[in-house]
Amino acid sequence: MKVLLDTNILIQRENNSVLPKNIAQLLQILGELNYQKCIHTLSLSEIQKDGNETRRNVNLSKLSAYPIINEYPNYLDDADFISKLPEAKSKNDEIDNQLLYCVYKGVASHLITEDQELLHKAEILGIETVYSVNEAIEIFAVNLPKSNIDLASTFEEIKPFQIDIKDPIFDSLKES
């Protein structure tokens, strides 16, 4: 699974502040499930607009650790997709539409965002794999293993010559 993180999640994750517990929990779940967390190149362009040069450089350096979606279909080439959306009024709207289109076309399997307008657009489009952080936790947590069973303490490793073939466990094998 390739999970696309919206810019608002990235900023909270990589900023120089305490990470919200729900984002930490989500990232832990994604890690345990071995889902790939990725970012869109347009999210990087949003962060590059940050007027605070120090913060911008710190955030960009941290984001370089994520796989980046550089190749993607352009939503502007899909008249049907565009017809279902409100008109983009800003560059941010265009970026949001492009992120949605990546999920719509399967470039990423999921999109996580705290942007209510983006979540609403996903609903209009019928894209069911765009979630808020709390929704994603609820949905992905179901796929976690139910318990951690430590079998190491249950079994003893022995050499083949140490096996007692007179043990009753082997009786049924002897009968056949």
Secondary structure, DSSP 4 states (H G I P E B T S, - for coil): -EEEEPHHHHHHHHSSSPPPHHHHHHHHHHHHTTPEEEEEHHHHHHHHT-S-HHHHHHHHHHHTTS-EE-----GGG-HHHHHTSPPP-SHHHHHHHHHHHHHHTTSSSEEE---HHHHHHHHHHT-TTEE-HHHHHHHHHTTS-S-----TTT-----GGG--TTSGGGHHHHH-
